[in-house]
Amino acid sequence: MINLKQCISDLKETVSVFSETSAAKKKELLVVCAGMKLNSKKIIEQYYDCLLFLLGYPENEELYLLAKTEMERLAECVKKLPKDKIAQLERTGIAYTQTQAANSYTLINWLLKIYPGQVSLHSFDETGVHPKEVLRHALSEMEFEFAFTEKFNPIKWLETAAGSKNKKDLLLCIIHLFDRIEASDLIKDQLFESLKIYISVIPKNKELSKGFGNFTLHKNYYHTNGLLKKFDEREVINKKLPAPKKLSESEKNTIIEKARIALFLLNRETEPVVYCNADGLLFYELEHGLSIALFSILPQRRLPLESYIGFMMFKNGYPMAYGGGWLFGNRSLLGINIFESFRGGESAFVFCQLLRSYKQSFGANYFEVEPYQFGKNNPEGIQSGAFWFYYRFGFRPVDAELKKLALEEAEKIQSTKGYRSSYDTLKRFTNSNLSVNFGAQPQPINPSIISDHITEEIKLKFKGDRSAAEKYCIHKLKTDLGIELNKTSKEEKIGIAKLSFFIGFCLDTTRLSSSDKNKLKDFVLEKGRSEFKYIQICSSINFKKLFVEGLQKS
């Protein structure tokens, strides 16, 4: 008679197999598992991952419903486990289990509002700043003795400040004191980060988990014909993107919540997901049960020149990949991370859909990926040959010597049966970014070159006096673009603050046509309004012809 351990092992081997008999085999194994107790950490974790994959990549509706029923049962089994066994499942993202993470001031505030009574202080990292060094600025001035005392470690000091030893009270005390500090949100974030606080969330319901972090906005997709592994990449990338789905504010907020929780359970957070609201979200329904949410950042926190647009990819409504693109003109630096439970599925198709979404939504034709994505400080990426995954889509090393080596390796793979690039060769490739250009335009300028140019100009022309440099740039905006600071809105002033140095030091405004002036004016003012409209304007401007001489050759 098959035991549970063997049954889970067989299911693990079978979930990503699609054949004439695979659906029946998966059903048989699920039915057997359904009749067995779940009380082992290893078994629960393995089964959980199998169920997530089956929910994302079901062969038919029956298998989907079986996996969903089993996910419900698994959650109830975990809920009834002894406390010591539940503790063994910490940081797994399984329903009713504890998650510990180091998060931003903003995200912790949000968690406290969404999950009241479930979030508490866990600990301070020993490399962090002592809380008294930051929080004494929120105390009464008459508490000078306590503010500067050397007697207490971080926890003891906080217990004294809070008048409680309860970890939930301690976290609330930190947040309360931070609210009293008179500083911008950006400064508060940096001060909070310096404390290196770890929080703990013990959920009261199953929604705060990977298995129940889904939403239902469209019909499920069933892989009756198996997984899509071979296809025409360019055809998928160039296939016309559907219009963004019209969503209510409530639906958008649900997507933002699901994305934040999915990242929190990985001890991750990205700025676009954390600092996004319903107005800054686009959502597309794609093929094969895929959908993508694109997140823009609130105006004050946006990058000054590039647009950092984050994404969360969903499969049948379950978060399955995340990352972001850093856009300027037709250029995008791109990063993607596929959740472990969904690896072995249609990763190439998912990446194609990502390129399609950024290319068509934002006008990006030139893409770069950084070395970590294919192996730098990431042995798994080397061993899996991730470099060749990107090569499939046309990505080549930016470095000319490594580009030549890649071509030689590709020819060997084609001509020599069983040939594989060595570990050392794949590691060499991580000394360069990879890029692909889907358009006819030459490689666009890297924004870091622009940033260095501005610093050099301030040094040479203003001897480091940035206030004088700012006045000069603001004056150029007024005289050359007709932008008057006292006639702009709060949002438009954000755009001016972020882009005045770019206009002042990087563009030859003496050569502007009236059309150029109007576009650049909209470009500056839109930065503090809609990031999506800003990207459209940005991609329509030929900055190359407008750059000052020092940037023309870059």
C-alpha positions as CSV (number, residue, x, y, z in Angstrom):
1,M,0.0,0.0,0.0
2,I,1.4,3.4,-1.0
3,N,2.3,5.7,1.9
4,L,1.8,9.5,2.1
5,K,5.5,10.2,1.7
6,Q,5.7,8.2,-1.5
7,C,2.4,9.6,-2.8
8,I,3.6,13.2,-2.4
9,S,6.9,12.3,-4.0
10,D,5.1,10.8,-7.0
11,L,2.8,13.8,-7.2
12,K,5.8,16.1,-7.2
13,E,7.3,14.2,-10.1
14,T,4.0,14.2,-12.0
15,V,2.5,17.8,-11.6
16,S,4.6,19.3,-14.4
17,V,4.1,16.3,-16.7
18,F,1.5,16.6,-19.4
19,S,0.7,13.5,-21.5
20,E,-2.3,11.2,-22.4
21,T,-2.3,9.6,-19.0
22,S,-1.0,12.4,-16.8
23,A,-4.4,13.9,-15.8
24,A,-5.6,10.5,-14.6
25,K,-2.4,9.9,-12.7
26,K,-2.6,13.3,-11.0
27,K,-6.2,12.6,-10.0
28,E,-5.4,9.2,-8.6
29,L,-2.6,10.6,-6.5
30,L,-4.7,13.5,-5.2
31,V,-7.5,11.2,-4.2
32,V,-5.0,9.0,-2.3
33,C,-3.5,12.1,-0.6
34,A,-6.9,13.3,0.3
35,G,-7.5,10.3,2.5
36,M,-4.3,10.8,4.5
37,K,-3.3,12.9,7.5
38,L,-1.1,15.9,7.0
39,N,1.1,16.4,10.1
40,S,4.7,16.4,8.8
41,K,6.5,19.7,8.0
42,K,8.3,18.3,5.0
43,I,5.2,16.6,3.6
44,I,3.0,19.7,4.1
45,E,5.5,22.0,2.4
46,Q,5.9,19.6,-0.6
47,Y,2.2,19.0,-0.9
48,Y,1.6,22.8,-0.7
49,D,3.9,23.5,-3.6
50,C,2.3,20.7,-5.7
51,L,-1.2,22.1,-5.1
52,L,-0.1,25.6,-6.0
53,F,1.3,24.4,-9.3
54,L,-1.9,22.4,-10.0
55,L,-4.0,25.5,-9.3
56,G,-1.9,27.5,-11.8
57,Y,-1.5,24.8,-14.4
58,P,-4.5,22.4,-14.1
59,E,-5.1,20.0,-17.0
60,N,-8.9,20.2,-16.5
61,E,-11.5,21.6,-14.2
62,E,-11.8,18.4,-12.1
63,L,-8.1,18.6,-11.2
64,Y,-8.4,22.3,-10.4
65,L,-11.3,21.7,-8.0
66,L,-9.6,18.7,-6.4
67,A,-6.5,20.8,-5.8
68,K,-8.6,23.6,-4.4
69,T,-10.4,21.3,-2.1
70,E,-7.1,19.8,-0.9
71,M,-5.7,23.3,-0.3
72,E,-8.7,24.0,1.9
73,R,-8.1,20.8,3.8
74,L,-4.4,21.4,4.2
75,A,-5.1,24.8,5.7
76,E,-7.5,23.3,8.2
77,C,-5.0,20.6,9.1
78,V,-2.3,23.2,9.7
79,K,-4.7,25.2,11.8
80,K,-5.3,22.2,14.1
81,L,-1.6,21.3,14.5
82,P,0.1,21.7,17.9
83,K,1.8,25.1,18.3
84,D,5.3,23.6,18.1
85,K,4.5,22.0,14.7
86,I,2.9,25.2,13.4
87,A,6.1,27.0,14.5
88,Q,8.2,24.7,12.2
89,L,6.2,26.1,9.2
90,E,7.2,29.7,9.8
91,R,8.1,31.7,6.7
92,T,6.5,29.1,4.3
93,G,3.6,31.3,3.3
94,I,1.2,28.5,4.3
95,A,-2.2,29.5,5.8
96,Y,-2.2,30.2,9.5
97,T,1.6,30.1,9.8
98,Q,3.8,32.9,11.1
99,T,5.8,35.1,8.8
100,Q,8.8,37.2,9.9
101,A,10.2,40.0,7.8
102,A,12.0,43.3,7.7
103,N,9.8,45.8,6.0
104,S,9.4,49.5,5.4
105,Y,7.6,52.0,7.7
106,T,4.9,52.4,5.0
107,L,4.2,48.7,4.5
108,I,4.1,48.0,8.2
109,N,1.6,50.8,8.7
110,W,-0.5,49.2,6.0
111,L,-0.3,45.7,7.5
112,L,-1.4,47.1,10.9
113,K,-4.5,48.6,9.3
114,I,-5.4,45.6,7.1
115,Y,-4.5,42.9,9.7
116,P,-5.2,44.6,13.1
117,G,-4.1,42.6,16.2
118,Q,-2.0,40.2,14.0
119,V,1.2,42.2,13.6
120,S,3.9,42.5,16.3
121,L,7.5,43.4,16.8
122,H,9.7,40.3,16.5
123,S,13.3,41.7,17.1
124,F,15.9,44.2,16.3
125,D,18.9,43.1,14.1
126,E,22.1,43.6,16.1
127,T,23.6,45.7,13.3
128,G,20.8,48.3,13.5
129,V,20.8,51.7,15.2
130,H,19.6,51.7,18.8
131,P,16.0,52.9,18.8
132,K,16.7,55.6,21.3
133,E,19.0,57.3,18.7
134,V,16.0,57.9,16.4
135,L,12.9,57.8,18.7
136,R,14.2,60.2,21.3
137,H,13.3,63.0,18.8
138,A,9.6,62.0,19.4
139,L,9.8,62.1,23.2
140,S,8.9,65.0,25.4
141,E,11.8,67.3,25.9
142,M,11.5,66.7,29.7
143,E,12.4,63.0,29.1
144,F,16.0,64.0,28.5
145,E,17.3,61.4,31.1
146,F,15.5,58.5,29.4
147,A,16.3,59.8,25.9
148,F,20.0,59.5,26.5
149,T,20.3,56.6,28.9
150,E,22.9,53.9,28.3
151,K,21.3,51.4,30.7
152,F,18.9,49.6,28.3
153,N,19.2,47.3,25.3
154,P,16.9,48.1,22.4
155,I,14.0,45.9,23.6
156,K,14.2,47.1,27.2
157,W,14.4,50.7,26.1
158,L,11.3,50.2,24.0
159,E,9.4,48.4,26.8
160,T,10.0,51.4,29.0
161,A,8.9,53.8,26.4
162,A,5.7,51.8,25.7
163,G,4.9,50.9,29.3
164,S,4.3,47.3,28.1
165,K,6.2,44.1,27.3
166,N,3.6,43.0,24.7
167,K,5.2,42.7,21.3
168,K,2.1,44.1,19.6
169,D,2.2,47.2,21.9
170,L,5.9,47.6,21.2
171,L,5.4,47.8,17.4
172,L,2.5,50.2,17.8
173,C,4.7,52.4,20.1
174,I,7.4,52.6,17.4
175,I,4.8,53.6,14.8
176,H,3.2,56.2,17.2
177,L,6.6,57.7,18.0
178,F,7.5,57.8,14.3
179,D,4.3,59.7,13.6
180,R,5.5,62.4,16.0
181,I,8.8,62.9,14.3
182,E,8.6,66.0,12.1
183,A,10.3,64.9,8.9
184,S,9.3,64.0,5.3
185,D,8.1,60.5,4.5
186,L,11.3,59.8,2.7
187,I,13.5,60.8,5.7
188,K,11.2,58.7,8.0
189,D,11.6,55.7,5.8
190,Q,15.4,56.0,6.0
191,L,15.4,56.5,9.8
192,F,13.0,53.5,10.1
193,E,15.2,51.3,7.9
194,S,18.3,52.2,10.1
195,L,16.6,50.5,13.1
196,K,16.6,47.2,11.2
197,I,13.3,46.0,12.7
198,Y,11.9,42.6,12.2
199,I,8.1,42.1,12.5
200,S,6.0,39.0,12.9
201,V,2.6,38.4,11.5
202,I,0.4,35.5,12.8
203,P,-2.7,35.5,10.6
204,K,-6.1,34.8,12.0
205,N,-7.5,33.8,8.6
206,K,-6.2,31.9,5.6
207,E,-6.2,34.8,3.2
208,L,-2.8,35.9,4.3
209,S,-1.1,33.0,2.5
210,K,0.1,31.9,-0.9
211,G,-2.6,29.3,-1.3
212,F,-5.4,31.8,-0.8
213,G,-3.7,34.9,-2.2
214,N,-5.6,34.7,-5.5
215,F,-8.5,36.7,-7.0
216,T,-11.1,35.8,-9.6
217,L,-11.5,38.4,-12.4
218,H,-11.5,36.0,-15.3
219,K,-12.1,32.3,-16.2
220,N,-9.5,29.7,-15.3
221,Y,-7.4,28.3,-18.1
222,Y,-7.0,24.5,-18.4
223,H,-4.0,23.0,-20.0
224,T,-5.8,20.2,-21.9
225,N,-3.1,20.3,-24.6
226,G,-0.2,20.5,-22.2
227,L,2.3,23.3,-21.6
228,L,3.3,25.7,-24.3
229,K,7.1,25.3,-24.6
230,K,7.8,25.9,-28.3
231,F,6.4,29.0,-30.0
232,D,7.4,31.9,-32.1
233,E,8.8,34.4,-29.6
234,R,8.6,37.5,-31.9
235,E,5.1,36.6,-32.9
236,V,4.0,36.6,-29.2
237,I,5.9,39.8,-28.4
238,N,4.4,41.6,-31.4
239,K,0.8,40.3,-31.0
240,K,-1.4,43.3,-30.3
241,L,-1.9,43.8,-26.5
242,P,-5.6,43.9,-25.4
243,A,-6.9,47.1,-23.9
244,P,-6.3,47.5,-20.2
245,K,-9.2,45.9,-18.3
246,K,-11.6,48.3,-16.8
247,L,-11.7,47.8,-13.0
248,S,-13.5,49.4,-10.1
249,E,-11.4,51.1,-7.4
250,S,-12.2,48.2,-5.1
251,E,-10.9,45.6,-7.6
252,K,-7.7,47.6,-8.1
253,N,-7.2,47.8,-4.4
254,T,-7.7,44.0,-4.2
255,I,-5.0,43.5,-6.7
256,I,-2.6,45.8,-4.9
257,E,-3.3,44.0,-1.6
258,K,-2.7,40.6,-3.2
259,A,0.6,41.8,-4.7
260,R,1.8,43.3,-1.4
261,I,1.0,40.1,0.5
262,A,2.6,37.9,-2.1
263,L,5.9,39.8,-1.8
264,F,5.6,40.1,2.0
265,L,5.4,36.3,2.3
266,L,8.7,36.2,0.4
267,N,10.2,38.8,2.7
268,R,10.3,41.1,-0.3
269,E,8.8,44.4,-1.2
270,T,9.1,46.6,-4.3
271,E,8.6,50.4,-4.3
272,P,5.9,50.3,-7.1
273,V,3.8,47.8,-5.2
274,V,4.2,49.5,-1.9
275,Y,3.8,53.1,-3.1
276,C,1.0,52.6,-5.6
277,N,-2.7,53.5,-5.4
278,A,-5.7,52.6,-7.6
279,D,-5.0,55.4,-10.0
280,G,-1.5,54.2,-10.7
281,L,-2.4,50.6,-11.8
282,L,-2.9,49.0,-15.2
283,F,-4.2,45.5,-15.6
284,Y,-4.2,43.3,-18.7
285,E,-5.7,39.9,-19.2
286,L,-3.5,37.8,-21.4
287,E,-3.5,34.3,-22.8
288,H,-3.3,30.9,-21.0
289,G,-4.8,32.3,-17.8
290,L,-2.1,34.9,-17.4
291,S,-2.7,38.4,-16.3
292,I,-0.4,41.2,-15.5
293,A,-0.7,44.2,-13.1
294,L,1.5,47.1,-13.8
295,F,2.2,49.4,-10.8
296,S,3.4,53.0,-10.9
297,I,4.8,54.9,-7.9
298,L,3.1,57.9,-6.1
299,P,4.5,61.2,-7.5
300,Q,6.7,62.3,-4.6
301,R,8.6,58.9,-4.6
302,R,9.1,58.6,-8.3
303,L,12.6,58.4,-9.9
304,P,13.6,61.8,-11.4
305,L,14.1,60.7,-15.0
306,E,13.3,57.0,-15.4
307,S,9.9,55.5,-14.6
308,Y,10.1,52.5,-12.3
309,I,7.1,50.4,-13.2
310,G,6.7,47.3,-11.2
311,F,4.6,44.2,-12.2
312,M,3.0,41.2,-10.7
313,M,2.1,38.3,-13.0
314,F,-0.9,36.1,-12.1
315,K,-1.7,32.6,-13.3
316,N,-5.4,31.7,-12.9
317,G,-5.4,34.6,-10.4
318,Y,-2.5,33.3,-8.3
319,P,0.6,35.5,-8.0
320,M,3.3,33.7,-9.9
321,A,6.1,36.2,-10.9
322,Y,7.1,39.8,-10.0
323,G,9.7,42.3,-10.9
324,G,9.9,45.7,-12.7
325,G,11.1,47.8,-15.5
326,W,13.1,51.0,-15.3
327,L,12.0,53.0,-18.4
328,F,13.5,56.0,-20.1
329,G,12.5,56.7,-23.7
330,N,12.5,53.5,-25.6
331,R,14.9,51.9,-23.1
332,S,14.0,49.5,-20.3
333,L,16.1,47.7,-17.7
334,L,14.1,44.7,-16.8
335,G,14.0,42.2,-14.0
336,I,11.8,39.1,-13.3
337,N,11.5,36.6,-10.5
338,I,9.2,33.5,-11.0
339,F,7.9,32.1,-7.7
340,E,9.4,28.8,-6.9
341,S,6.1,26.9,-6.8
342,F,5.4,27.9,-10.5
343,R,8.8,27.0,-11.9
344,G,8.6,24.2,-14.4
345,G,5.6,25.7,-16.1
346,E,5.5,28.1,-19.1
347,S,8.4,30.3,-18.0
348,A,9.5,31.3,-21.5
349,F,5.9,32.2,-22.5
350,V,5.6,34.2,-19.3
351,F,8.7,36.2,-20.1
352,C,7.5,36.7,-23.6
353,Q,4.3,38.2,-22.2
354,L,6.3,40.5,-20.0
355,L,8.3,41.8,-22.9
356,R,5.1,42.2,-24.9
357,S,3.5,44.2,-22.1
358,Y,6.3,46.6,-21.6
359,K,7.0,47.0,-25.3
360,Q,3.4,47.8,-26.2
361,S,2.3,49.6,-23.1
362,F,5.3,51.9,-22.8
363,G,7.0,52.0,-26.2
364,A,10.1,50.2,-25.0
365,N,12.1,48.5,-27.8
366,Y,15.5,48.2,-26.1
367,F,15.7,46.0,-23.1
368,E,18.6,45.2,-20.7
369,V,18.9,42.6,-17.9
370,E,21.5,42.7,-15.2
371,P,23.9,39.8,-14.5
372,Y,22.1,38.6,-11.3
373,Q,19.2,37.5,-13.5
374,F,21.4,34.9,-15.2
375,G,24.0,33.9,-12.5
376,K,26.0,36.7,-10.8
377,N,26.1,35.8,-7.1
378,N,23.4,33.3,-8.0
379,P,24.9,29.8,-8.5
380,E,21.4,28.4,-9.3
381,G,21.3,30.8,-12.3
382,I,24.6,29.4,-13.6
383,Q,23.7,25.8,-13.1
384,S,20.4,26.2,-14.8
385,G,22.0,27.9,-17.8
386,A,19.8,31.0,-17.4
387,F,22.0,32.8,-19.8
388,W,20.7,30.7,-22.7
389,F,17.1,31.4,-21.6
390,Y,17.6,35.1,-22.3
391,Y,19.7,34.3,-25.5
392,R,16.6,32.6,-26.9
393,F,14.8,35.9,-26.9
394,G,17.6,37.7,-28.7
395,F,19.5,39.0,-25.7
396,R,23.3,39.3,-26.2
397,P,26.1,40.6,-23.9
398,V,26.6,44.3,-24.1
399,D,30.3,43.8,-23.9
400,A,31.7,43.2,-27.4
401,E,34.2,40.5,-26.4
402,L,31.6,38.5,-24.5
403,K,29.1,38.9,-27.3
404,K,31.6,37.2,-29.6
405,L,32.2,34.4,-27.1
406,A,28.4,33.9,-26.8
407,L,28.1,33.5,-30.6
408,E,30.9,31.0,-30.6
409,E,29.3,29.0,-27.8
410,A,25.9,29.1,-29.6
411,E,27.5,27.7,-32.7
412,K,29.1,24.8,-30.7
413,I,25.8,24.0,-29.1
414,Q,24.2,23.8,-32.6
415,S,27.0,21.8,-34.2
416,T,28.2,19.5,-31.4
417,K,25.7,17.0,-30.1
418,G,25.5,17.1,-26.3
419,Y,27.7,20.2,-26.0
420,R,27.1,22.4,-22.9
421,S,28.8,25.6,-21.9
422,S,31.1,25.1,-18.9
423,Y,30.3,26.6,-15.6
424,D,33.3,29.0,-15.9
425,T,32.1,30.2,-19.3
426,L,28.6,30.9,-18.1
427,K,30.2,32.7,-15.1
428,R,32.2,34.9,-17.5
429,F,29.0,36.1,-19.1
430,T,27.9,37.6,-15.8
431,N,30.5,40.3,-16.3
432,S,28.2,42.1,-18.7
433,N,24.5,43.1,-18.9
434,L,22.5,41.5,-21.7
435,S,20.5,43.5,-24.2
436,V,18.1,43.1,-27.0
437,N,16.9,45.8,-29.5
438,F,13.5,45.1,-31.1
439,G,13.6,48.5,-32.9
440,A,15.6,50.2,-35.6
441,Q,16.9,53.0,-33.4
442,P,20.5,52.7,-32.0
443,Q,21.2,51.8,-28.4
444,P,19.7,54.7,-26.2
445,I,21.7,56.5,-23.6
446,N,22.0,55.1,-20.1
447,P,20.4,57.4,-17.5
448,S,23.5,57.0,-15.3
449,I,25.5,58.9,-17.9
450,I,23.0,61.8,-17.7
451,S,23.3,61.8,-13.9
452,D,27.1,61.9,-14.0
453,H,27.0,64.7,-16.5
454,I,24.7,66.8,-14.2
455,T,27.1,66.3,-11.2
456,E,30.0,67.4,-13.4
457,E,28.2,70.5,-14.6
458,I,27.4,71.6,-11.1
459,K,31.0,71.1,-10.0
460,L,32.4,73.0,-13.0
461,K,29.9,75.8,-13.3
462,F,28.6,76.3,-9.8
463,K,31.5,74.9,-7.6
464,G,29.1,72.5,-6.0
465,D,26.5,75.2,-5.0
466,R,23.3,73.3,-5.8
467,S,21.0,76.1,-4.7
468,A,22.5,78.4,-7.3
469,A,22.4,75.6,-9.8
470,E,18.7,75.0,-9.1
471,K,17.9,78.7,-9.5
472,Y,19.7,78.7,-12.9
473,C,17.6,75.6,-14.1
474,I,14.3,77.0,-12.8
475,H,15.1,80.3,-14.7
476,K,15.7,78.2,-17.9
477,L,12.4,76.5,-17.5
478,K,10.7,79.8,-17.4
479,T,12.5,81.5,-20.2
480,D,12.9,78.6,-22.6
481,L,9.8,76.5,-21.9
482,G,7.4,79.0,-20.4
483,I,7.0,77.2,-17.1
484,E,6.4,79.6,-14.2
485,L,6.7,78.1,-10.8
486,N,4.0,80.3,-9.2
487,K,1.5,79.2,-11.7
488,T,1.8,75.4,-11.3
489,S,-0.1,72.9,-9.2
490,K,1.4,70.9,-6.3
491,E,1.7,67.9,-8.6
492,E,3.4,69.9,-11.4
493,K,5.9,71.3,-8.9
494,I,7.0,67.8,-8.2
495,G,7.8,67.3,-11.9
496,I,9.7,70.6,-11.9
497,A,11.8,69.6,-8.9
498,K,12.6,66.2,-10.4
499,L,13.4,67.3,-14.0
500,S,14.7,71.0,-13.9
501,F,18.3,69.9,-13.7
502,F,17.9,67.6,-16.6
503,I,16.4,70.4,-18.8
504,G,18.9,72.9,-17.5
505,F,22.1,71.0,-18.0
506,C,21.4,68.3,-20.5
507,L,19.3,69.8,-23.3
508,D,20.4,72.6,-25.8
509,T,17.3,74.7,-25.4
510,T,18.5,77.2,-28.0
511,R,17.7,74.6,-30.8
512,L,14.1,73.9,-29.7
513,S,11.2,74.2,-32.1
514,S,7.9,75.4,-30.8
515,S,6.7,71.7,-31.0
516,D,9.8,70.6,-29.0
517,K,9.0,73.3,-26.3
518,N,5.4,72.2,-25.9
519,K,6.4,68.5,-25.6
520,L,9.1,69.2,-23.1
521,K,6.8,71.4,-21.1
522,D,4.3,68.6,-20.9
523,F,7.1,66.1,-20.2
524,V,8.2,68.1,-17.1
525,L,4.7,68.8,-15.7
526,E,3.3,65.3,-16.3
527,K,6.0,63.7,-14.2
528,G,4.1,64.7,-11.0
529,R,0.8,63.8,-12.5
530,S,0.3,60.5,-14.4
531,E,3.4,58.4,-14.7
532,F,1.8,56.4,-17.5
533,K,1.2,59.6,-19.5
534,Y,4.7,60.8,-18.7
535,I,6.1,57.6,-20.2
536,Q,4.1,58.1,-23.4
537,I,5.4,61.7,-23.7
538,C,9.0,60.6,-22.9
539,S,9.0,57.9,-25.5
540,S,7.8,60.4,-28.2
541,I,10.7,62.8,-27.7
542,N,14.0,62.3,-29.6
543,F,16.4,63.4,-26.8
544,K,19.4,62.4,-28.9
545,K,19.0,65.5,-31.2
546,L,18.3,67.8,-28.2
547,F,21.3,66.8,-26.0
548,V,24.1,69.3,-25.3
549,E,27.4,68.5,-27.0
550,G,28.8,66.7,-24.0
551,L,26.0,64.1,-24.2
552,Q,25.6,63.9,-28.0
553,K,28.4,61.2,-28.3
554,S,27.1,59.1,-25.4
